[in-house]
């Protein structure tokens, strides 16, 4: 975690192993996603699994909805770069077939497999194979009996009771390799269900807002629910459930954990000013170009793109590296110190080149590299700063003039 960062004390939970990935018990919070290919098509599914792993997924779930899917899993599991979870709905025989195929975890929805003897049969087989099971309670497929018990509506209490009921079936056969989710598409409902669940169990929890929908609203809903709980120390593994490319789910999940300081940064954290009347470039375009340039480079730095040199280096002084615009040129800075001046059309490429240098050689080596150019860079930055202030004044957005006009109109 970065120096000075706020830590989020986590609720203590048991630890289970999903393949070789620990979940709970203080292990790093993991990112999950799910393939959207036909599992029976092993090659297409593996291609997507590799893409998800490259985007930051630690665990991947595949549907097992037919015998051919179970056969596909038998071909997929040995070649997968990450542990595989089989998603089971309605038919408990698919769970038994998935276990035979060698999956690392099962996901069962207690609202869909309603016969206790079937649930216990799966748990007994999973126990023999030392394979964990996620109890996947879903607000949209709650057991009808519980739905009726709680007044014909989905409540946090109903979802928690559903999870506890399933745990009871597992306990009957001595099975305790469990993680739990109580997802809902309603964010406040989801948050309260997880809060209540975390009070009554120490099994690891899988967080998610189910059926969050397409971006951008789906991203906001999922983030609102997951981030709220993470800030409260609740959650051991997460999934963004979006109507979008699952690779986006993995990237977003990883980015969220990195932003909380809950996982080490894997790729660039790009920060940029929102632009203002002082900006001397199209900040949105430069930031977008930088985002594209860094997309797959696996550079674990915080990088800043700032619209002007007046406040840019100071506001982004904690960034590892950044660039600020001024008078048709860019002012490159490392840890708030100006180190070079480059033409405006080379701002992004220079930013990438120096970021790669820092990643391979370190900050100190970068500062040593900049010794000769730094004095001139500081002078140029100050020249552009003063010119900007002289041309646009201290109040580039004319906010104080607007305030005075407002006062006169009262």
VMD Tcl script that draws the C-alpha trace (Angstrom):
set ca {
  {0.00 0.00 0.00}
  {1.23 3.54 -0.79}
  {2.78 5.51 2.05}
  {0.18 7.54 3.91}
  {-2.72 5.56 2.46}
  {-5.71 4.70 4.64}
  {-6.09 1.01 5.38}
  {-9.45 -0.75 5.56}
  {-9.44 -3.31 8.40}
  {-10.99 -6.49 7.03}
  {-13.42 -8.78 8.78}
  {-11.73 -12.04 9.68}
  {-13.03 -14.98 7.68}
  {-12.07 -18.59 7.13}
  {-9.80 -19.40 4.23}
  {-10.60 -21.81 1.43}
  {-8.51 -22.73 -1.59}
  {-9.96 -22.41 -5.08}
  {-7.32 -24.39 -6.91}
  {-4.10 -22.69 -5.86}
  {-5.79 -19.34 -5.10}
  {-6.59 -18.61 -1.43}
  {-9.90 -16.87 -0.70}
  {-10.59 -15.38 2.72}
  {-8.49 -15.62 5.85}
  {-6.60 -12.41 5.09}
  {-5.58 -13.45 1.57}
  {-5.57 -10.73 -1.10}
  {-9.09 -10.03 -2.39}
  {-9.52 -11.79 -5.70}
  {-11.19 -10.79 -8.96}
  {-13.60 -13.09 -10.77}
  {-15.47 -13.04 -14.06}
  {-17.41 -15.50 -16.17}
  {-17.03 -16.73 -19.73}
  {-19.85 -16.11 -22.20}
  {-18.82 -18.78 -24.68}
  {-20.41 -22.22 -25.00}
  {-18.41 -24.31 -22.52}
  {-18.69 -27.27 -24.87}
  {-16.47 -25.25 -27.23}
  {-13.31 -25.74 -25.22}
  {-11.01 -23.80 -27.56}
  {-13.19 -20.67 -27.66}
  {-13.71 -20.83 -23.90}
  {-9.99 -21.20 -23.21}
  {-9.27 -18.23 -25.44}
  {-11.62 -16.13 -23.35}
  {-10.22 -17.48 -20.07}
  {-6.71 -16.41 -21.13}
  {-8.01 -12.95 -22.03}
  {-9.71 -12.67 -18.63}
  {-6.56 -13.77 -16.81}
  {-4.51 -11.19 -18.72}
  {-7.01 -8.49 -17.70}
  {-6.68 -9.33 -14.00}
  {-9.09 -12.19 -13.27}
  {-7.77 -14.56 -10.60}
  {-10.65 -17.05 -10.93}
  {-13.00 -17.71 -13.88}
  {-16.47 -19.26 -13.85}
  {-17.91 -21.29 -16.73}
  {-21.48 -22.49 -17.13}
  {-22.13 -26.22 -16.86}
  {-25.65 -26.47 -18.19}
  {-25.49 -29.66 -20.26}
  {-23.46 -32.87 -20.45}
  {-21.44 -31.45 -23.36}
  {-20.45 -28.51 -21.13}
  {-19.12 -30.90 -18.50}
  {-17.09 -32.63 -21.21}
  {-15.79 -29.22 -22.25}
  {-14.70 -28.54 -18.67}
  {-12.69 -31.77 -18.66}
  {-10.74 -30.35 -21.62}
  {-10.54 -26.80 -20.24}
  {-9.41 -27.33 -16.64}
  {-5.97 -28.83 -17.38}
  {-5.11 -25.99 -19.77}
  {-6.53 -23.04 -17.84}
  {-4.12 -20.44 -16.41}
  {-6.50 -19.79 -13.49}
  {-8.82 -21.92 -11.33}
  {-12.19 -22.77 -12.89}
  {-15.57 -22.58 -11.15}
  {-18.51 -24.53 -12.61}
  {-21.78 -22.61 -12.57}
  {-24.69 -24.95 -11.80}
  {-28.41 -24.20 -12.12}
  {-31.33 -26.57 -11.49}
  {-29.69 -29.90 -12.38}
  {-27.53 -31.30 -9.60}
  {-26.17 -34.00 -11.94}
  {-24.27 -31.29 -13.78}
  {-22.48 -30.51 -10.52}
  {-21.41 -34.11 -10.12}
  {-20.20 -34.17 -13.74}
  {-18.27 -30.93 -13.23}
  {-16.54 -32.42 -10.21}
  {-15.63 -35.44 -12.32}
  {-14.20 -33.02 -14.90}
  {-11.83 -31.65 -12.25}
  {-13.16 -28.15 -11.61}
  {-11.70 -26.23 -8.69}
  {-15.01 -24.95 -7.27}
  {-18.77 -25.18 -7.75}
  {-21.34 -22.42 -7.65}
  {-24.79 -23.58 -6.56}
  {-27.95 -21.49 -6.27}
  {-30.10 -22.84 -3.44}
  {-33.18 -21.30 -5.02}
  {-32.72 -23.51 -8.09}
  {-31.70 -26.85 -6.55}
  {-34.44 -27.35 -4.00}
  {-34.20 -30.98 -2.97}
  {-32.04 -31.26 0.15}
  {-30.93 -34.78 -0.81}
  {-29.54 -33.46 -4.10}
  {-27.68 -30.63 -2.41}
  {-26.24 -33.05 0.14}
  {-25.16 -35.48 -2.58}
  {-23.17 -32.73 -4.29}
  {-21.65 -31.56 -0.99}
  {-20.60 -35.11 -0.07}
  {-18.86 -35.57 -3.43}
  {-17.19 -32.15 -3.18}
  {-15.99 -33.04 0.31}
  {-14.37 -36.23 -0.95}
  {-12.56 -34.22 -3.62}
  {-11.71 -31.29 -1.33}
  {-13.46 -28.90 -3.71}
  {-15.16 -25.78 -2.27}
  {-18.68 -24.63 -3.10}
  {-20.04 -21.12 -3.40}
  {-23.56 -20.72 -2.13}
  {-24.92 -18.26 -4.67}
  {-28.07 -16.70 -3.25}
  {-29.65 -14.40 -5.82}
  {-32.46 -11.95 -5.18}
  {-33.97 -12.83 -8.55}
  {-34.24 -16.56 -7.87}
  {-35.09 -16.82 -4.21}
  {-36.76 -20.01 -2.96}
  {-40.54 -19.39 -3.32}
  {-41.14 -20.52 0.27}
  {-38.81 -17.85 1.62}
  {-40.27 -15.31 -0.76}
  {-43.72 -15.97 0.67}
  {-42.44 -16.06 4.26}
  {-41.13 -12.51 3.97}
  {-44.28 -10.97 2.57}
  {-43.93 -11.65 -1.12}
  {-40.79 -9.57 -1.52}
  {-37.05 -10.08 -1.50}
  {-35.52 -8.84 1.74}
  {-32.00 -9.00 3.19}
  {-33.36 -11.29 5.89}
  {-34.80 -13.70 3.32}
  {-31.51 -13.86 1.43}
  {-29.48 -14.46 4.58}
  {-31.90 -17.17 5.71}
  {-31.54 -18.85 2.32}
  {-27.76 -18.91 2.73}
  {-27.99 -20.25 6.28}
  {-30.39 -22.97 5.15}
  {-27.91 -24.11 2.51}
  {-25.07 -24.06 5.03}
  {-27.20 -26.36 7.19}
  {-27.48 -28.92 4.40}
  {-23.71 -28.87 3.98}
  {-23.11 -29.19 7.71}
  {-25.26 -32.32 7.72}
  {-22.57 -34.07 5.67}
  {-19.64 -32.38 7.43}
  {-18.82 -30.04 4.55}
  {-17.39 -26.59 5.36}
  {-15.38 -25.53 2.29}
  {-17.87 -22.76 1.64}
  {-17.97 -19.22 0.32}
  {-21.19 -17.27 0.02}
  {-22.79 -14.55 -2.08}
  {-26.11 -12.78 -1.54}
  {-26.37 -10.75 -4.72}
  {-29.20 -8.49 -5.80}
  {-29.65 -5.95 -8.59}
  {-30.93 -3.45 -6.04}
  {-27.81 -1.87 -4.51}
  {-29.17 -0.96 -1.03}
  {-30.70 -4.45 -0.74}
  {-27.41 -6.07 -1.71}
  {-25.40 -3.97 0.75}
  {-27.70 -4.71 3.67}
  {-27.84 -8.44 2.87}
  {-24.04 -8.69 2.96}
  {-23.86 -6.64 6.14}
  {-26.29 -8.98 7.87}
  {-24.58 -12.06 6.50}
  {-21.15 -10.92 7.69}
  {-22.56 -10.67 11.22}
  {-23.72 -14.30 11.36}
  {-20.98 -16.21 9.52}
  {-17.22 -16.24 9.09}
  {-17.26 -17.99 5.73}
  {-15.56 -15.92 2.99}
  {-17.91 -13.68 1.02}
  {-18.14 -13.18 -2.74}
  {-19.35 -9.63 -3.52}
  {-21.36 -8.51 -6.52}
  {-24.39 -6.61 -7.76}
  {-26.16 -9.11 -9.97}
  {-27.52 -8.03 -13.35}
  {-26.00 -4.59 -12.91}
  {-26.65 -3.86 -16.58}
  {-24.58 -2.23 -19.34}
  {-22.00 0.54 -18.81}
  {-21.91 3.24 -17.64}
  {-24.84 2.81 -15.24}
  {-23.98 -0.83 -14.60}
  {-20.46 0.14 -13.60}
  {-21.78 2.76 -11.18}
  {-24.22 0.32 -9.58}
  {-21.63 -2.43 -9.20}
  {-19.02 -0.04 -7.84}
  {-21.48 1.53 -5.40}
  {-22.33 -1.84 -3.90}
  {-18.93 -3.50 -3.91}
  {-16.92 -0.43 -2.86}
  {-19.25 0.36 0.05}
  {-18.74 -3.11 1.49}
  {-15.00 -3.16 0.86}
  {-14.69 0.12 2.76}
  {-16.43 -1.61 5.68}
  {-13.98 -4.51 5.57}
  {-16.51 -6.94 4.08}
  {-15.65 -9.14 1.12}
  {-13.00 -11.65 0.05}
  {-13.58 -11.94 -3.70}
  {-15.51 -9.74 -6.16}
  {-17.18 -9.77 -9.56}
  {-18.60 -6.98 -11.73}
  {-21.70 -8.50 -13.37}
  {-22.08 -6.31 -16.46}
  {-23.87 -6.56 -19.78}
  {-20.55 -6.10 -21.47}
  {-17.40 -7.91 -22.55}
  {-16.33 -9.98 -19.52}
  {-12.79 -8.71 -20.01}
  {-14.16 -5.32 -18.92}
  {-15.41 -6.96 -15.72}
  {-11.94 -8.25 -14.91}
  {-10.26 -4.92 -15.63}
  {-12.78 -2.99 -13.55}
  {-12.51 -5.39 -10.64}
  {-8.75 -5.15 -10.64}
  {-8.84 -1.36 -10.94}
  {-11.26 -1.08 -8.02}
  {-9.05 -3.16 -5.74}
  {-5.97 -1.21 -6.80}
  {-7.73 2.10 -6.11}
  {-8.51 0.89 -2.58}
  {-4.92 -0.23 -2.07}
  {-6.20 -3.80 -1.63}
  {-4.07 -5.19 -4.47}
  {-0.69 -4.11 -5.75}
  {-0.95 -1.96 -8.83}
  {-0.64 -4.06 -11.98}
  {-1.10 -1.38 -14.60}
  {-1.11 2.38 -14.93}
  {-3.31 4.47 -12.64}
  {-3.95 7.40 -14.97}
  {-5.00 10.61 -13.28}
  {-5.89 13.76 -15.21}
  {-7.22 17.21 -14.43}
  {-10.86 17.92 -15.39}
  {-9.63 20.83 -17.52}
  {-10.46 24.51 -17.01}
  {-10.04 27.89 -18.61}
  {-6.29 27.71 -18.00}
  {-5.76 24.50 -20.02}
  {-3.60 24.88 -23.13}
  {-4.32 21.49 -24.69}
  {-7.32 19.27 -25.29}
  {-6.95 17.45 -21.97}
  {-9.64 14.90 -22.82}
  {-7.90 13.85 -26.04}
  {-4.43 13.67 -24.52}
  {-5.73 11.68 -21.54}
  {-7.57 9.29 -23.88}
  {-4.45 8.90 -26.05}
  {-2.38 8.19 -22.96}
  {-4.94 5.66 -21.74}
  {-4.73 3.85 -25.07}
  {-0.93 4.01 -25.14}
  {-0.60 2.46 -21.67}
  {-3.49 -0.02 -22.07}
  {-1.57 -3.30 -22.18}
  {1.90 -2.31 -21.06}
  {1.64 -3.59 -17.46}
  {3.33 -0.48 -16.03}
  {2.47 -0.25 -12.30}
  {2.84 3.54 -11.96}
  {0.57 6.49 -11.27}
  {0.72 8.72 -14.35}
  {-0.68 12.26 -14.58}
  {-1.89 14.30 -17.55}
  {-2.38 17.96 -16.61}
  {-3.80 20.75 -18.75}
  {-1.42 23.52 -17.69}
  {1.87 24.05 -15.91}
  {0.44 26.56 -13.41}
  {-0.88 24.00 -10.95}
  {-0.26 20.70 -12.74}
  {3.05 19.53 -11.28}
  {2.03 20.63 -7.80}
  {-1.42 19.02 -7.86}
  {0.06 15.80 -9.23}
  {3.23 15.84 -7.14}
  {2.46 12.39 -5.71}
  {2.24 10.84 -9.19}
  {5.26 8.82 -10.25}
  {5.40 10.68 -13.54}
  {3.32 13.22 -15.38}
  {3.20 15.84 -18.08}
  {1.70 19.33 -18.13}
  {1.02 21.54 -21.13}
  {2.39 25.01 -21.74}
  {2.86 27.20 -24.84}
  {2.75 24.39 -27.44}
  {5.10 22.17 -25.44}
  {4.89 19.62 -22.69}
  {6.61 19.78 -19.32}
  {7.56 16.33 -18.08}
  {7.85 15.86 -14.32}
  {8.86 12.98 -12.08}
  {7.58 13.05 -8.49}
  {6.70 16.74 -8.96}
  {10.13 17.74 -10.30}
  {10.39 19.08 -13.86}
  {12.86 16.97 -15.80}
  {12.32 17.64 -19.52}
  {10.54 19.75 -22.13}
  {9.10 18.11 -25.26}
  {7.06 19.22 -28.30}
  {3.31 19.07 -27.80}
  {2.86 16.29 -30.36}
  {5.39 14.12 -28.47}
  {3.82 14.44 -25.03}
  {2.22 11.01 -24.89}
  {5.09 9.09 -26.50}
  {7.58 10.76 -24.15}
  {5.39 9.97 -21.16}
  {5.30 6.31 -22.16}
  {9.05 6.16 -22.83}
  {9.95 7.63 -19.42}
  {7.37 5.49 -17.64}
  {8.94 2.38 -19.15}
  {12.37 3.61 -18.06}
  {11.17 4.16 -14.48}
  {9.55 0.73 -14.40}
  {12.73 -1.00 -15.48}
  {15.37 1.21 -13.82}
  {13.63 2.99 -10.95}
  {12.88 6.59 -9.91}
  {16.44 7.33 -8.78}
  {17.83 6.29 -12.15}
  {15.28 8.55 -13.85}
  {16.33 11.51 -11.71}
  {19.97 10.78 -12.52}
  {19.08 10.67 -16.21}
  {17.43 14.07 -15.90}
  {20.32 15.84 -14.16}
  {21.51 17.62 -17.28}
  {18.07 18.64 -18.57}
  {16.31 19.41 -15.27}
  {17.59 23.02 -14.74}
  {16.48 24.10 -18.21}
  {13.20 22.21 -17.77}
  {12.46 24.07 -14.53}
  {13.20 27.43 -16.15}
  {10.97 26.64 -19.14}
  {8.17 25.51 -16.84}
  {8.38 28.71 -14.81}
  {8.37 30.80 -18.00}
  {5.19 29.10 -19.21}
  {3.65 29.35 -15.78}
  {4.20 33.10 -15.58}
  {3.02 33.62 -19.15}
  {-0.18 31.71 -18.41}
  {-0.79 33.73 -15.25}
  {-0.11 37.02 -17.07}
  {-2.47 36.12 -19.92}
  {-5.27 34.48 -17.95}
  {-4.83 35.87 -14.47}
  {-5.12 34.11 -11.14}
  {-8.79 33.33 -11.84}
  {-8.77 31.67 -15.24}
  {-12.45 30.75 -15.00}
  {-13.57 34.26 -14.05}
  {-15.32 32.82 -11.02}
  {-14.85 35.88 -8.81}
  {-16.16 38.19 -11.55}
  {-19.23 35.95 -11.84}
  {-19.76 36.05 -8.09}
  {-19.64 39.86 -8.13}
  {-22.24 40.00 -10.90}
  {-24.46 37.64 -8.95}
  {-24.24 39.87 -5.90}
  {-25.17 42.96 -7.95}
  {-28.26 41.20 -9.33}
  {-29.70 40.38 -5.89}
}
mol new
graphics top color blue
foreach p $ca { graphics top sphere $p radius 0.5 }
foreach p [lrange $ca 0 end-1] q [lrange $ca 1 end] { graphics top cylinder $p $q radius 0.2 }
display resetview
